[in-house]
Amino acid sequence: MTDLSAPVADSTANWVDTHAPVWARPYLRLARMDRPIGSWLLLLPCLWSAALAANMASDNAALAPTIALFVIGAFVMRGAGCTWNDITDRDLDAMVERTRSRPIPAGQVSVKQALAFLVLQLVTGLIVLLQFNRFAILTGIASLIVVAIYPFMKRVTYWPQSVLGLAFSWGALMGFAVILRQINAPALLLYAGTISWVIGYDTIYAHQDADDDALIGVKSTALLFGKRTQAMLSLFYTVAAALVGLALWRAGAGIWSYVGLGAFAAHLAQQIVRLKIDDPTLCLRLFRSNRDAGLLLFAGLLIDTLARV
């Protein structure tokens, strides 16, 4: 009989392993509730766009409830995306040391059970989305196209990180859709800058599996860049900071937004300096540190918005 309490290799000693009911642990692991960093990285562009849109609207009344719904939606939809990813990648995951202990390849959850759990998460996400205006609802639904195709990209292109960027950056549009009921130039610039950021940090993440990926024929920017990774990170992180800066300029942001941007850029720069692509532990630590980088930018945007009231 499969041991439902057996942990995932790259996520141990977390609250799911120690406190969650045994029957629920495989589902919580499917949704990555044992490692919420991905939910944070999905949420941050939502927070940025909500704060910047509220700044442009000169009215922050909608900001708090919008952020609350974004938090719920980000955790639910990141869980749904990971469940879908695990369903589509179950055979590949079984061949990689870091992922073979995930719930589906480990036999803790069947594909049918995972699909049922996916539907439950999508319904919950839809309930959250329906709290917004019609334009925001349609904008949110459109993101599902990118989410659906992402898991297959690593089989056909060395740039799956760019498709992940399209999906994980969608929140940069949602704040504008919810608060301003439009997607304007600052929104598009913020979206483009966020895509560049995602490509950068997910390249760092992909270096953990570079050797296994090469053996099983899976593609990534980590394999494409190889020893040039630091130079390419410099490019993508510079583009990210520049485009976000342009978004702030077009939105008429104040000084605190630029202070946040400066702190964000400085954090990205130290990631590049510290990176050692042959050190998986350091790669994971630097990848996770992007939550802090994103929060620094959000803090500046939020202070700027609240100061204008």
N, C-alpha and C positions, 0 to 999 in steps of 0.2 A: 504493500500500500504506500502511495506517495506521501511523504512527510510534508504537510502544509506549512509547518513551522520553519522549514529549512530556509535560511536567508539567501538573498541574491549576492553573488560573489563581490560585486563592487558597491554594495550598500549594506553594511552590517552595523549592529549596535545602535539602531535607530528606534524610534517610538513604535513603529509597526512590529518590529521583532520582539519588543519587550512588553508592550502594553495592549496591542490590538487583539481582539478575539482570533483564535487560530483559524476559524473558517473564513474570516474576512481578509486575512493577510495576503493571499494571492491576488485578490481584487485590488487591494490598496497598493500592492506592488505594480500591478498593471497600470494603475493611474499615477504611479510614481509619487504617491503620497509619502513614501519613505525618503524621498530626496526632492524637496520642493524647489530646487534651484531653477528648473525649467519653467515652473509656474511663475516665479519671479521675473524671469527673462521675457516671458510672454506678457506679463502684466506691465512692466516698466514703460514700453512704448504707449500703452493705454494711458498711464498716469501722465506721461509727458504731454500727450496730445490734449488730454482733458484740461490740464493746467494752462497750456498755451492757448487753447480755444477760449477758456474762461477769461483769460487775460485780454484777448481780442474783443470779447463780448462786453467787457467792462462790467460784468455781473457774475459773481461767483456763487449765486444761489443754487445753481444746479450742480456745482462741483462736488460737494460731499456725497449726495446720493449717487451721482454718476460713478465716483471712485468706488463706492461700496459695491455696486453692481459689477463693476469691472473686476474687482477682487474675486468675487464669487465666480464670475464667468471665466476668468483666466485659469483658475484652479480646475474648474470642471472641464473646460475645453482642452487644456493641456493634457489632462487625464484621458480624455477621449482620443486625442491625437496619438498619445503613447500606446493606448490599447490597440488602435488601428495599426500603428507601426509594428507592434509585437505580433499581431495576427499575420500581417503580410511578410514579416521578416523571420517567422518562426524557424524556417529551415536554415537560414543564414546564422541566426542566433545560436543554433545548436552547434555550429562549427567554430564559434569564437569563445575563447576561454572566459572573457569578462561577462558574456551574455548567456552562456548555455544554462545557467541556473535561474534564468527568468521563468516566470510561472508557466508559460505555454511549453517551451522546450523541456522544462523540468517535469512536466506532467501534472502540475498542481491545478491547472485549469484546462479544460478542453476548448477547442476553437469555438464550439457552439456556445459555451458558457461565456467566453470572452466577447462574442458578438452580442449576446444578450446584455452584457454589462456595457458595451459600447452604446447600444441603443438607449439604455437608461441614462447614460451621461449626456448623450446628444439631446434627449428630451429635456433634461434639466437645463442644459445650455440654452435651448430654445425658449424655455420659460423666462430665463434671465433676459434674453434678447428682446422678447416681446414687451418688456417694460419700456423700451425706447420708442422713438418716433419711426414712422414708416421708412424714411430714407436710411436711418441707421440700421433698421432691421434688414433691409435689402443689402446694405453694405456688408453687414456681418455675415449674411448667408453666402455672399459671393466668395468669401474667404475659404469656404469649404472645398471649392474646386482645387485650390492650391494644396490644401491639407491632404486631400485624397490622393493626389498624384505624387506627393513628396517621397513616400517610402520606396517608390520604384525608380527614382532618379539615380540612386547610387549604382544601379545596374547598367545605366546607359551613358552617364556623363561623369566627368571628373569634377563637375560643379554642382553637386547636390546641395552644397551649402548655400548657393544662390537661391534655390527653390525654397529651402528652409527660411532664408531671409525674407522672401516674399510672404511666407505664412506667418512667421514670428513677428514681423514688423507691422502686420495689419492693424494692430492697435493704434499705430501712429495716425491712422485715418479715422478710427472710430470716435475719438474724442471730439473731433471736428464735426463728424456726422451727427453725434448726439447733441452737442451744445450749440453748434452753429447751423446745423442741418444742411451742410454743404462740405465739399472737399475742395479747398482752395489751394493757392500756390504754397503757403506755409505748410499745409498738410502734406502736399506732394514732396516738398523738400525734406520735411521731417521723415517721411516714409523712405525716401531714397537714402538718406543718411543712416537710418536705422538698418536698412538692408546691408549696407557696407559694414556696419558694426557687427551684425549677426554673422556675416561671412568670416570676419576676423576671429570672433570668439569661438565659432564652431570649428574652424580650422585647428585651433589649439586643442579643442576637445577631441577631434578626430585623430590627432597624433597618438592618443592612447591605444588605438586599434590599428595603426598603420601597418604593422607587420602582418597581423591576421587578415586584414583587408586585402593586402597584396596577394596573399596565398589563396584566398577564396575568390578573387576576381572582383571584389567590390571597389568602387572608385570613390575618391574624395579629393578635396583641395589639399589635404595634408600630403597625400601621395603625389599630387601634381606639383606642389611647391617644393617639397622635400627640404633640402638645405637652404633654399631661398625663402623659407617661411617667414623669418624675421623681416626681410625686406618687403615681402608682400603684405605682412601685417602692418608695416609702416605705411604702405600705400592705402590699404583699406581703412585703417583707423584715422589717417589724415583726412581722407575723403569724408568719412563719417562725421568728424568734428566740423569740417568746413561746411558740409551741407546742413547740419543742424544749426550752425551759426547763421547761414543764409536764411533758414526758416525763422530764426529769432528776429533777424533784421526785417524780413518781410512782414512779420507779425507785429512789429513795433515794440518788441520786448524791452524791458528795462535792465538796469545794471545787474540786478541779482540773477537774472537769467544767464547773463554772460559769465558771472562768477561761477555759477553751477556748471556751465559749459567748460570753463577753464579747469575746474577740478576734475570733471569727466575726462577731458583730454589728457591731463597729467596722469591720471590713473591708467589710461590706455598706454601711455608712453612707458610707464614703469613695467607694464606687462611685457612689452616688446623687449625691454632690456633684460628682464629676468628669465625669459623663456629659454628652456633647454628641451628641444623636441624629443630627445631620447630619454627623458625623465617623465614617465607617465604620472607619477604622483604630483609633480610640480605642474604638469599640464592641467590636471584636474583642479588643482588649487587655483591656478590663474583663471581658468574658465569660470569657476564659481565666483571669483572675485568681481566678475562683471556685474553682479547684483549690486555691489557697493558702488561701482562706477555709475551705474544707472540711477541709484538713489541720490548720489551727489548732484546729478543734473536735475532730478526731480525736485530736490530741496530748493535749488535756486529758482526754478520755475514757480514753485508753490509760494515761496516768500515774495517773489515779484508780483504774483497775482493777488495775494492777500494784501500787499502793501498798497495796491491801487484802489482799494475800497474806500 
